[in-house]
Amino acid sequence: MTHIAVLGSTNMDLVTYVAKAPQRGETVTGREFHTIPGGKGSNQAIAAARAGATVSMIGAVGNDAFGLRLRDTLEHSGVDTDFLRTVEGSSGTAHIVVDDEGANSIVVIPGANGTVDHLSPGDEGVIATADALLLQLEIPLAAVVAGAQAARRHGVRTVLTPAPAQPLPPELLAATDLLVPNEYEAVTLTGRTDPREAAAALLELVPEVVVTLGATGSLYLARGTEPLVIPAPQVTAVDSTGAGDTFVGALAVALAEEKPVREALSWAAAAAAISVQRAGASASMPYRPEIDAQCTA
């Protein structure tokens, strides 16, 4: 079975649903509030596990009630948490406002994720046994770089989601195989407002780039090949939180299973389309039979 390692964040998402998100200085009345396990690392781990992979999660939670629930949620989804450390203090939290169009705005407080600033004993061994390592930027950059370099030493494919967007050091780019920014992140990283131009600029830094374009689909570029534009299934979005992570987790599984790139991207898009029709991040992520059914619908 495909093995995916994830080095990244675990957060408790504190999600408020409103008709319209408040402007600066404005107070609005919300409709619902939920606490939902999330974090980009945890989300991608759960997405990959539900898509059919064996998944190992590397990171940290706090010794609080949120930490217990975060670990339990991962384990319930079939994710191995042997390398998910428990540290003193609070678990990470993400404060999310979702409007009636399914759009969201997010404030992340790192908590225990801030302690993941290096690889701990055993982490490199887990990475070495994986078919792919998934990375994001919600833990300290030093650990992301260390994880990518460990993967490179062992010939493991690295998939980096550059979120939250920030300058990427050369040593991280040198150890990245596939970069998967959304449209905003691609613009932030390159200063190019056109997604195709932004992807082309990023392709000068890494071998493969996928820019996710929300409801429009995705754009794939690789050196020496023609660009691919993959449309997304047309659905009514309820909550887009975690859709990008669903896409990345499913894509990593599909590529590790050696699906052709176009098929892998379409399969990942189907997974993301299912997720946006449901509330929450990890709670919305589909299982493999659902993805397969969406692809054949």
Disulfide bonds with the S-S distance in Angstrom:
none
